[in-house]
Structures are given as structure tokens and as C-alpha cells.
């Protein structure tokens, strides 16, 4: 449903920034002949995570274990851990613990283990998977990003200058533009700017907007 007016937000908003890694990174930990190769990616969807995990199992098919943890979202995050055959709680949770320690989200870390012939025990495994995940995170570049809102705009061509002025003044992003008698455009902006920007757009004659997920 399209909206014409915008209800004021209460002032107690969640922070609209979050930390994540900027690009793929890798780490390594060795213990009693076993090698723990840690691989970290910035991710945004569970479908993306599924694809990466499938590729990792193919690329490192000779490894004994492919343990992982991932975390998505800001505020109330979604996460998952997997021990992939290691004793319960000895792999996925230590990996997630490092994700939480570095306060990052939108991230997947896989630790691939090549068994060295000697058992490490549960405490040894916890330390190994934690250290491997920490290595990948220390080798990554962590960035602070803004939580973005996305809105589709529909407006008559006659008011395009008014729309573009709001976008320019607020430094909003734009995509999916279609300029005809009836114009359509998707814009994105920092969540903390939502009330101010939508109030400005509401004053433009004939413009309607709809919240959308992404471009």
C-alpha cells in the first residue's frame, strides 16, 4: 500500500549504524598437526550464505570438518552455528563468540579442519576454532555502515525538480528511475533521516511513496 502521510516516530530509535567486514578475509590456526583454515565473508542474505557453504564443501572436499557461524541484521539479529560433526558446542559457538566479540554482523565465518591424527579434546577444539575465527577477523578490515531505508516514489513529471531537490539536499541514493508522465524512482537514505525526508516528500503535490526492502 502506498502512503501519503507519515506518522511521527517516537524518539527512542535503535542505532542506525553497524559493523561488518569490508571484504573476504582468511586466517589459520595449527594445533597438534591439525590445520584450521578460517574463511570470512560479508553477507546480506541466507541464500548467499547457502551458496557459499555449498562451494566451500566442494572446494575443501577432503577436509574432515566444515564448521561455521553466521549472523545477519542489526538490533535483534538472526544467527546460526554448526559443529559439522565436532562435539556439540566445540566449534560453531566459539566461532560465533568471536563474531560477537568483534561486534560485527552480516558475516559468515567457516573454519575448515584438516585432521592431524591427534585428538585435541573439547577444550582444545574450543580454543582452536575460537583462535581460527579470531585470526580471520584480525586479518579483515572492519567498516561502520549505515542502516538504510528504501522507498519507491511515484509522482507526476511536473514535480520532478521538487523531488530531485529533496534527494540532492538529503544526499539520498537513487535507482530504478523511470521518467515519463508518471515517474517512478527508488531512493535510499540513512534510517535516522527517515522522518525528515518523508515529511519533505509529503509536501510535494501528487507524490506517493511505498517502503520497499532493497533496490
MORA-V531966 format. One record per residue. N is the residue number from 1. PHI is phi in whole degrees, 0 to 359 (NA if undefined). Layout:
n,phi
N,PHI
N,PHI
This chain:
n,phi
1,NA
2,276
3,245
4,248
5,247
6,231
7,282
8,296
9,275
10,290
11,284
12,274
13,265
14,292
15,304
16,252
17,234
18,208
19,256
20,207
21,276
22,280
23,203
24,304
25,219
26,218
27,216
28,209
29,223
30,238
31,207
32,50
33,88
34,278
35,249
36,244
37,266
38,256
39,229
40,235
41,230
42,282
43,222
44,230
45,221
46,291
47,296
48,297
49,298
50,302
51,296
52,297
53,297
54,297
55,293
56,296
57,296
58,285
59,292
60,250
61,295
62,272
63,286
64,287
65,222
66,232
67,269
68,206
69,212
70,221
71,213
72,229
73,94
74,241
75,78
76,273
77,283
78,258
79,213
80,206
81,234
82,212
83,269
84,43
85,94
86,286
87,308
88,306
89,83
90,265
91,231
92,299
93,295
94,298
95,295
96,298
97,301
98,288
99,302
100,292
101,297
102,276
103,59
104,253
105,218
106,51
107,214
108,236
109,237
110,247
111,245
112,264
113,249
114,257
115,291
116,260
117,97
118,239
119,288
120,255
121,78
122,298
123,296
124,293
125,294
126,303
127,295
128,294
129,291
130,296
131,293
132,295
133,297
134,300
135,299
136,296
137,291
138,293
139,274
140,264
141,258
142,263
143,237
144,264
145,243
146,268
147,288
148,251
149,257
150,236
151,225
152,268
153,250
154,230
155,203
156,288
157,301
158,299
159,252
160,300
161,296
162,293
163,295
164,294
165,293
166,298
167,298
168,293
169,298
170,265
171,55
172,278
173,279
174,214
175,200
176,49
177,276
178,217
179,254
180,225
181,301
182,250
183,263
184,228
185,199
186,252
187,238
188,224
189,201
190,298
191,305
192,295
193,267
194,305
195,299
196,296
197,291
198,292
199,295
200,294
201,294
202,296
203,276
204,272
205,297
206,86
207,271
208,233
209,220
210,219
211,291
212,226
213,282
214,213
215,298
